[in-house]
């Protein structure tokens, strides 16, 4: 089932998938992306965290994942997280939620200006989440409606995909405010239109948030003052006042807009409000609104309450009461004053961290459904192993000891993988045992490669005389010459995956890992580990002479980590040889995670620019999880990587390779690797 699931995706679908996308995004932004089963979608200002994903995502899920990546990078690059946290602590839950909505609009516009691709995915996000009914539509509370309305109102002019969600949110906004909706909405629209263009930072968005809060307070207090200034028995006659004052509604908005500048600093003291807030509600208007908004609210309330961040409990926490609370709110608006509605907004708690269009929540739900096996779109797939993507792939080596730069610098982690320490003396001993085998093998391979046609000829009117074209002289055709043009042949990128598990060690290897070396070791038969490492040394020297870009990863080191990197694509051959010697010192892990190692090597190899890609897996052939090893091998093969297992040792296991029809070759020691490689070279390197 796993094999067939992997083959449902084309090579292009994989090479253009989330692994390649996040590698490019990490390289361009300098931000690390950390994937793990227990990770919540978030950022800490330096890294972006995501849950583990299946290797191949559907188009919609891939677009949402890419939108989340651009969104979080935008927060790191353009938002002020420290200010946001301080603002939320000072001004309350509604102010925090509204600021988050306004900052998202500002930040995504900035990100779209920086990267055209980001705008495409931000707009796709709105369409997908609207179709899935997975966005916050303002049905849960009036405070939610104000923030959702503000975000979508600012987006509709530029991005048409937000118009359909805006219609739903506007209906819920009207339902919550009842007869006050037109008056409040007009003032809110005016503030957003006039003042949002001045927002150039999170601090500016915070000022706009306080301006909106001051406007709401002013409207509520204005209505209260009007009510207090009239006798109780004359309030029934106020129903005609909205019609009388409807022509002057524009003037109060202008006054409110002027008030907001000072209200930003002193929102509790709106001094000159003149808005007509004395309108009586209309029963028939709201009863229709309750029914029209209920359908979307029914879908949304579980997402807004139960799927919010852990520990968030508040007015919307109970998913079963979501619709009841929604209907109650709309009925209450019919008989409530604007002042009481504004007080409810300002005192709202429990809005949660879920955003209006929360692509992170969508990514999280995909991960959970695949892990539980309940998602029909990913039948037969499992989650990819935990990994880190930092964008470092093929760079010039950095200076030793700097811990950064290019290549796998000293004490540097590359994609979350530690770099193997060097052992120069052991590397020299390996080179002595190999002798001239690497030169002989390299010469033979070069001979095979030289058989390729390195130039292409074409007919021309100048150049060398072409013997086969002389007949054209009698025909009056002057194209009797030929010219040759050098053909640029694509290189082959190679990844070498090395088994360092304890099953490959003998007593001498275990003593060596402890710092003890047997002086008579050279006279003894080599262990499986030494044969594997000598084969790696042979391959490194051969491919260095041929000129193939390559990478060497050792899996199952003794430190408990998954991978120890001996060479990345940007390192020099000398550095790689010294680190191969160091692999023997770090060997001795208690498990054999072949599948995970193949995935990590494959995800880096897939992103390499070379057209041909080959992976050699040197092991004794006994994976800890056969199903995972086969699945990850199929993933690499589906993405255009040819995977060959070199099973080395006296006692090996190949039954699972035969059953899965994965190409492999068996060699008792490093001496037998040479003929095996020669036999495969024509198919692998040409």
N, C-alpha and C positions, 0 to 999 in steps of 0.2 A: 504494500500500500504506500509506503514511504517513497519507494522508487518511482512509482507511477505519479505520485503527487509532485515530485521534483521535476518530472519530465513535462508537466503541463505548462511550464514556463519557458519562454524562449531565452536565448543567450542575451538578447538585447534587454529583456525585462529584468534580468539579473544584473547586468553591467550598468544599467541605469537605475538600479534599485537604491534602497536606503543606505547600504554600505558605501557605495561610491559617492552618493550625495553628501553624506556627513563627512567623508574624508575631504572632499573639495571644500565644504563649508568650514571645516576645522582648519584647513590649510589657509583659506582666505581670511578668516577672522582671528586665528590664533587661539581659539577656544576649544577646550577638550569636551568630548561627549562621552559620558559614562553610561553603559547599558548594564542593567542587572535585574534579576527576577524580582527582587524586593524593592526596587527603586520607585519612588514617586516622581512623576514628571514635574521638574522644578529647575531652578538655577540658584546658585549661591553667589553669583556675581563674578565667578571665575570659571566655573564648569556648568555644563548642562547635563542633567540626569534624566534618563528615560528608562522605562521597563524593557526587559528583553523582548525582542520581536521575532516572528518567524522570518526565515531567510527571504521569502518572496511574499510581498504584500499585494493585495488587490489595488487597482488603480486609485480608487477613492481613498483607501486607507493609506496608500503611499503619499497621496497629495496632502492628506491631513498631517501625516508625520513630517513631511517637508515644511508645511506651514508652521508646525510647532517649532521646528528647528530655527526657521527664520524669526519667529516671534520671540523666542528666548534669547537669541543672539541680539535682536533689537533691544530687548530690555537691558542686556549687559552693556551695549554700546551707547544707548541713547537715554535710558531711564536712570533716575537717581533713587536707588533702592533704599539708601539710608534715610533720605528725606521722606520717602513714602512710608516707611515704618514709623518714623517720628510723628508724621502727620496723622496716621491712623490712631496712634496711641493718644494723641491730644484731642482729636475732633470726633472720635466715635466711629461706629460701624458703618453708618450710612455714608459719612464723608469718605471713609476708606474705599467703599465699593464704588462710589461715584468717581473718585479720583482715579481708581484703577481703570474704569471705563474711558474716561477722558484721556488718560495717559496712553492707553492702548491705541486710541485713534491717532494721537500725535506720533507715537513711536512707530506704528506700522506705516504711516505716511512717510516718515523719515527713512525707514528701511526700504520702502518701495522706491524712493528716490535714489537710494544707494545701489539697489539691485533690482533690475526690472523683473527678474524671475520671482522675487518675493511677492510682488503685487499679484502675479498670476495665482500663486498658491493662497494668498490671503482671500482673494475673491472666490476661488474654488472652495475654500473652507466654508464660507458663508452659504454657498449653494448646497454643499453636501450636508451640513448640519441642519439646514432648513428642511431638506428633503427627509432627513432621518428624524426630524422633530427632536433634536438633541441640543437646542439652544434655550437660553433663559428668555422667556417671553413676557416677563413682568406680571404673570398671573398670580404669583404667590403673595405679593405684598405691594403696597403703593410705593414703598421705598425702592424696591427692585424695579418697578415700572419706570420711575423717574430716571434711574441710571441707564437702563436698557434703552429707553426712548432717546436719551441724550446721545448715546453711542451711535445708534442707527440713523438718527436724524443728521448727524454730521457726516455719515458715510454715504447717504443716498445720492447726493449730488455728484460724487465722483465714481462710485462703484455701484452699478445697477443691481448687482446681486443682493444688495441689502434692502431693496425695496419691498420684496415680499415679506421678509421678517419684520420690517418696519410697520407694515400694515397690521400684522398680528399684535405687535407691541403697542401700537397706537390705540387699537381697540381696547386692550386691557388698561391702558393709561386712562382712557375716557371712562371706563367702567369704575375704576377706583376713585376718580375725582368727581364723578357724577355731574351735577349741574355746574360745578366749578371748572370742568375740564377745559373748555374753550379759553377761559380767562387765564388759567395757569399756563396752558400750552402756548398761548400767544406770547406771554412774557418770557417763558423759557426759550422759545424759538428765537426771540429777538436777542437775548443774551448770547445764545450759541452762535448766531450768525455774526453778530458784531464783535464778539470778544474772542472766539476761538482762533481766528487767524493770527492773533497775537501770541498764542501759546507756542513757545519755542523750547520748553524744558518741562520737567516734572514739576518744578516749583511754580511755573506759570499755570500749569494744569491745576495745581493746588489752589492758587489764587482764584481761578475760575470756579473751582468747586465751592469755595467760601462765598463767592459772588452769587452762585445759584442758591445756596442755603440762605443767604441774606435776603434774596428776593422772595423765597418761600415764606420766610418769617414775616417779611413786610406785608405780603398779601394777606396772611392770616391775621396779623394785628390790625390791619386796615379794616377788615371785615368786622372784627370784634369791636373796634371803636364805633363803626357805623351802627352796629346792633345796640350798643350801649347808649347811643345818642337818640334813640327813638323809643316812644312809649311801647309797652308790651302789646297793647290792643291794636296798634297801628302796623304791626309787623306783617299782618296778612296782606296789607296793601303794597308791600314791597315787591310783590310778584311782577308788577308792571314796570318797576325801575330798571331791570335789565334792558327792556325794549327802549325805554326813554334814553338810557345812557349808552346804547349800543353804538351810536355814532361816535362817541367820544372814547371808545376803548383804546384807540391808538395813543391818546394823550397820556393816560396813566402808564402805558408801557414805556413811554419816553422818560417819565418821571422815575419809573423803577430802574431804568437803565442808568440814570444819573446817580441814583442812590447807591448802586452796587459798588462804585469805586470806593466810597468810604465804608460801605457795609462790609467790604472785604476784611478790613481790620477790626471793625466793631460790629459784627453781624447782629448783636443783640439790640442795636439802637438804630433801627431804620427811622429816620426823623420825619420825612415828609411823604409818606405813601398816600396816594389819592386814588387807589384802585377801587372799583366797584365790586366788592366781594359779597354783596347781599343777595345774590341770586338764589331763588328757591329751587330745589331739585325737581326733576321731572320723572315721575314714576315709570312711564312707559318707555322712556329712553334707556333706562338702566336695566330693565328686565330683559330687553332684547340683547343688550351687551353681555349680560351674564351668560346667556346661552351660547352666544357666538364665540366667546372666549373660552368656554368650558372645554371644548374638544381638545384644543392645543394644550390647555393647562393640565388636562387629564394625562396627556403623554409626558408633560414636562415635569410635573411635580415630583415624581420619584427621582428624576435626575437632579433636580435642584435641592432636594433634601437629603435623600439617602446616599447619593453618590458624591456628596461634598467631602471635604477633608475630614480626617478622623477627629473625633472629639467635638465637632461642630454641632451644637444643639441649640435650637431657638424656635422662633415662631413657625419656621417651615420644616422642622426636623421630622415630624411624623408624616410619612408618605401617604398613609391611608387617610389622613385628615386634610390632605392638600386641597382637594376639590371643595370640601366642606368649608374650609377657611376662605377659599376664593369666593364662593357664593356669599358667605357671610359678610365679607369685606364689601362686595358690591351693593348688598342690601343696606349695609350700614352707611354707605356713602350718600344714600338718598336722604337720610335724616340728619346728617352730620354737618357741622360747620367746617369751613375751610381751615379755621384755626386748629380744630381737633385733628384734622387730617395731617396738617403740617407737624403737629406735635407727635403724631404717630410715626411720621417719617424720621424725625430727628431722634426719636427714642428707640428706633428699630435696632434689634440685635439678631445675631444668628444668620446673617446674610451669607456667610461662608466664603471660601476662597475661590469657588468655581466662577470662571469668567462668563461673560455673556455668550460668546462663541468659544467654547473651551475645547480646542483641539487636543490639549494634553489629556483631558478626560477620555476623549475618543481613542487616543493611542493606548491609554491604560486599559480600556475595556477590551481592545483587541488582544493585548497580551494576556489578560486574565482568561478570555474565552478560548484562546488557543491552548493555554496551559491546562484548562479543564477539559478540553476536547469537545466543547459545545458549539464551536463556530463552524457552520457547514462550508464556509468559503475556504477554510484551511484544513480540510479533512486530510489526514495523513501527514501533516506537518507538525513539527515540534518547535519550541523556542530555540533560537540561536544561543550558544554559550555566552556568558557574561564577557563583555569586552570593553576596551577603551579605545576611542579614535581621536588621535591628536593631530592628524594631518601630515605627519612626518613620514615620507615614503622614500623618495629618491633624491637626496640632497648630498652635497659635498660634505665630507667628514668635518666635524667641528674640532676645536682644539681640545686636547686631553685635559681633563680636570675641570672644564668649564661647566659640564653638566647640561650644556645646551648648544644649539647651533645646528649642524646637519649631522647626518649619519647617526650612529649609536655612540655618542660621546661618553666619556668616562663617568660612571655612576649615574647615567641618565636612563630614564624609562622611556621606551618607545611604544606607543599604543598600549600603555599599561604593562608592558613586558620588561622585566629587568634585563640588564646587559650582563653577559657572562664575564667574569674576571679573566685576565690573561694569565697563561702559564707558559712562558717562553721556553724553559728547559724541556718540558714535556712535548711541546710542539717540535723542537729540534730532534728529539728522539724519534718521533713519528716520521719526520722527514727522512731520517737515516734509514729506518726500516722500509720505507717505500722505495728508496733508491731512485732509479731512473724510470720507474713505471709510469709516472705522470707525463714525462716528456715523450715516451714512446706512444702512450695512448693519445696524447694531444696531437702528435704528428699524424697518426692514422685518422683521427677525426678531422683534422684540417684537410687531409687529402680527400676525404669524402665531401667536405663542404666545398672544396675548390672545383668539384665536378659540376657545380651549378653554373649556369650561364651568367656571367657577371656583366655582360654588355649586350645591348640590343642594336642591331643595324637597321638603317633605313636609307632609301634611295634619295639622292640629292643631286644638285647641279654642280657641286664642288666637293672636294675631298679626295679620297683614294679611288683609283679606277676600279670599277667593279667588273670582274671578268664575265660574270653572268649577264651583264647589261650591255655588252658591246653590240648585240644585234639591233639595239635601238638607234644606232648611228644611221643605218640604212632607212629607218622609218622617220628620220628627222627629229627624233626625240633626244634632247640634250641630257636627260637624266641617266647618265652612264656612270655616275660616281656613287660611292657609298660613304656614309659617315656612321661612326659608332658613338653611342651615348651610354655612359655608365649607368647601370641599373642599381637603384638603392634597394638593397635587400633588407627586409625587416629582421630585426634580431629576435632571439628567443630569450625571454625572461624565465629564470629558473628559481624555484624555491626548494630547499633541502630541509626536510623535517627529520629530526634525529631522536631516536628512542633512548632516553637516559634512565629508564626505570631499573629497579633493583634486580629484576629478572635477567638482565643482561650482564650483571657483574659476577665476578668470582672473588675469592678471598683477597687476592692481590689488589683488585680494584677497590674493594671496601677499605683495605688498609691505606691505599693511596689517598682515598677521600678523607681519611683521618690525619693525613700528613706523614704517613709512613710508607716508604718505598722499598720493595724487595730488591736487593742487589742482584739476585739471580733471575729476575723477571724476564730478561731477554732470552734466556734459555728455555723458558716454558712456553707451552702452546698458548696463543693469544685467546683471551676470553671473547665472548660475543661483543661486549662493549668496546674492547680495543679494536676488534675487526670493524665494527661500525664506524668508530672515530677515524680509523685509518682510511676507510672508504670515503668518508666525508673530506678528509684532507686531500685524497686523490681527486675527487670531483672538484674541489675548490681550485686546485692547481691547473687542472685540465681546462675548466671553463674560464679561468683567468687568461690562459693563453689564447683561447678561442675568442674571448671578448664578450661573453654573455653576461648581462646583469643578473645578479643572483642574491639570494638571501638564505641564511642558515638559522634555523630555530631548533633548539633542543627542548623536548617536553619531558615532564615528570622529573625535575631536579629534586634533590633531597630537602631543599628548604621549605617545601610545602607549596611552592608556587607552581603555576601551570606551565609557564614557558620561560626559558632562558635564551636570550638572543645572542648568538655568536657573531652574526653579521647581518646588517641591513643593506639595502641596495646601494646606499651611499658610502659605505665603508671601503677602505682599501684592502687589498689582498693580504698585505702583511699583518694588518690588524686582525683580519679574519683568521689567519693561520695561528696566531698567538692565542686567540680566544678558543679555537678548536682544542688546543692543548688544555685550556682551562675547563672545558666541558667534562673532562674525566674527573676533575676535582669536585664538581657540583652534582655528579650523577648519584642516583640511589633513591629515587622516589618510590613510594609504596604502592603506586597505581600506574596504569597504562592508559591514559586518556587519548587514544589515537584520534578519535572523532573530533574532540575539541581542538587538538593541535592542528589537524587538517583544516578545520574551519578558520583558525587564526592565520595560518599561512595562506589559505585561499583568499580570505577577504583582503589581504594586502596584495596578493599576486593579481587578483582580478582588476585592481585599480591601476596596475602598471600600464604604461603606454605601449609596450611591445604588443605586436599582433599575435605572436605565438607564445604560449605559456606552458611550462612543464613543471610538475611537482614530483620530486623523488621522496618517498617515505622509507627511511632506513629503520627497520625494526626486526624483532625476533618473531613478529606475527601473532602476538597474543593480546588483543585489545581488551580493556576492561569492560567495554560495552560494544558488542558487535553491531547492534542496530544503529547506534549513534555513529560509529565509524563508517558504516555503509551510507547512511544518510548524508553525512558531511562530504564523503567522497563523491556522491552523486551531485551534490550542490556544486562542487568545483567543476565536475565534468560538464554540467549543464551550462556553466558560465564560460566554457571554452578552454578550460585548463585540462591538460592531459596528465592524469595521475598514474604514476608507476610505483608499485611497492617493490623495494629491494629487500627481500627477507633474508637476513644474514644470520648464520649460526649453525651449529651441528644439530640442535633440536629446535625445530621451528614449527609453526602452525600456519597452514595455508587453506584449510577447508572452507573457511568463510569467504576467502577471496575467490576461490573456485566457484562456490555457490552463487556469489553476487556477480560473477563474471567481471571482476576487476583485474586489469593486467598486473602481473607480478613476475618476478624472477627470483630464483633461489641461489644463494652463494654461501658456501661453507665459511669463507673468510674473505678478506679484502683482496686477496690474490685473484679470486674468481670473479670479482666485480668487473675487471677490465674486459673480458670477452662478452659479458652480459651487456655492458654499456655499448660496445662496438656493434653488437647485434641490433640494439634498439636505436642507435644514433641516427640512421637514415630516416627513420619514421619520426623521431622526436625533434631533431634539430633542423630539418629541411622543410 
